[in-house]
Amino acid sequence: MADKPKISDAEWQVMRVLWRKSPLTVKEVIDILAKKTPWKSETIRTLINRLTKKKAVDFEKKGRRHYFYPLLSQQECIKADADSFLARAGSAMLKPILATFIEKKKLSDKEIDELQQILDKKGRSR
């Protein structure tokens, strides 16, 4: 899939449910999200339908039930969001944005090591 669909904040919550466990019926997604959000079942159904139209989610019909599963990985959606954000912000903003994220978030030693490996690899590829 060349162009990744733009996923709204609400749709991200549905995707997170499906990334954790899938396939799921609409009722199962509703039951999970009802514990975390104030959304009504129709709102969740609408979000699932939008994601299906965007080709971010698909389903398999078994009997009378539709079982939904993600077509895009979480990493693909994160990359698409990052690309969209950087296109809007501009490459000159990359350093201050990264610095802000790193300063604001408490990072574990493992996360710091992983970031360092990414930077080291990026430095060698120039």
C-alpha positions as CSV (number, residue, x, y, z in Angstrom):
1,M,0.0,0.0,0.0
2,A,1.8,3.1,-1.2
3,D,-0.3,5.8,0.4
4,K,-1.2,5.1,4.0
5,P,-4.6,6.4,5.1
6,K,-4.8,9.3,7.6
7,I,-6.0,7.8,10.9
8,S,-7.8,10.1,13.3
9,D,-7.2,10.1,17.0
10,A,-10.4,8.2,17.7
11,E,-9.6,5.7,14.9
12,W,-6.2,5.1,16.6
13,Q,-8.0,3.8,19.7
14,V,-9.9,1.3,17.6
15,M,-6.6,0.3,15.8
16,R,-4.9,-0.2,19.1
17,V,-7.6,-2.7,20.2
18,L,-7.2,-4.6,17.0
19,W,-3.4,-4.6,17.2
20,R,-3.6,-6.1,20.6
21,K,-6.0,-8.9,19.6
22,S,-7.6,-9.7,16.4
23,P,-9.8,-10.8,14.7
24,L,-12.6,-9.3,16.8
25,T,-16.3,-8.8,16.2
26,V,-17.7,-5.3,16.4
27,K,-19.3,-6.3,19.7
28,E,-16.0,-7.3,21.1
29,V,-14.4,-4.0,20.0
30,I,-17.3,-2.2,21.6
31,D,-17.0,-4.1,24.9
32,I,-13.3,-3.2,25.1
33,L,-13.7,0.4,24.2
34,A,-16.7,0.9,26.4
35,K,-14.4,0.4,29.4
36,K,-12.0,3.1,28.2
37,T,-14.1,5.7,26.4
38,P,-17.5,7.3,26.8
39,W,-18.4,6.4,23.2
40,K,-21.7,4.8,22.3
41,S,-21.8,1.6,20.3
42,E,-22.8,3.5,17.1
43,T,-19.8,5.8,17.4
44,I,-17.5,2.7,17.5
45,R,-19.3,1.1,14.6
46,T,-18.8,4.3,12.6
47,L,-15.1,4.3,13.4
48,I,-14.7,0.7,12.3
49,N,-16.6,1.4,9.1
50,R,-14.4,4.4,8.4
51,L,-11.3,2.3,8.9
52,T,-12.7,-0.4,6.6
53,K,-13.3,2.3,3.9
54,K,-9.8,3.6,4.4
55,K,-8.5,0.1,3.9
56,A,-6.8,0.2,7.3
57,V,-9.1,-2.6,8.6
58,D,-10.8,-5.5,6.9
59,F,-13.0,-8.3,8.0
60,E,-13.8,-11.9,7.4
61,K,-17.4,-13.1,7.5
62,K,-18.0,-16.3,9.5
63,G,-21.7,-17.1,9.6
64,R,-23.5,-14.0,10.6
65,R,-20.5,-12.4,12.3
66,H,-17.9,-10.1,10.8
67,Y,-14.4,-10.5,12.4
68,F,-12.2,-7.4,12.0
69,Y,-8.5,-7.3,11.8
70,P,-5.9,-4.6,10.9
71,L,-4.4,-4.4,7.4
72,L,-1.8,-2.0,8.5
73,S,0.8,-2.6,11.2
74,Q,1.2,-0.2,14.1
75,Q,4.7,0.7,12.8
76,E,3.2,1.6,9.3
77,C,0.7,3.9,10.9
78,I,3.3,5.6,13.2
79,K,5.5,6.1,10.1
80,A,2.7,7.6,8.1
81,D,1.7,10.0,11.0
82,A,5.4,11.0,11.4
83,D,5.8,11.7,7.7
84,S,2.6,13.7,7.7
85,F,3.7,15.7,10.7
86,L,7.2,16.4,9.3
87,A,5.7,17.5,6.0
88,R,3.6,20.0,7.9
89,A,6.3,21.2,10.3
90,G,9.2,21.2,7.9
91,S,12.6,19.6,8.3
92,A,14.1,22.6,10.0
93,M,11.8,21.7,13.0
94,L,13.0,18.2,13.3
95,K,15.8,18.8,15.8
96,P,13.7,21.0,18.2
97,I,10.8,18.5,18.0
98,L,13.0,15.5,18.8
99,A,14.8,17.4,21.6
100,T,11.4,18.3,23.1
101,F,10.1,14.7,23.0
102,I,13.3,13.3,24.6
103,E,13.3,16.0,27.3
104,K,9.6,15.5,28.2
105,K,9.6,11.7,28.3
106,K,11.3,9.7,30.9
107,L,13.4,7.1,29.0
108,S,14.6,3.8,30.2
109,D,18.3,2.9,29.7
110,K,17.1,0.4,27.0
111,E,15.2,3.1,25.2
112,I,18.2,5.5,25.4
113,D,20.5,2.7,24.0
114,E,18.0,2.0,21.1
115,L,17.9,5.7,20.3
116,Q,21.6,5.9,20.3
117,Q,21.9,2.9,18.0
118,I,19.5,4.7,15.5
119,L,21.5,7.9,15.7
120,D,24.8,5.9,15.2
121,K,23.4,4.1,12.2
122,K,22.1,7.3,10.7
123,G,25.5,9.0,11.2
124,R,27.3,6.1,9.4
125,S,24.8,6.3,6.5
126,R,25.7,9.8,5.5
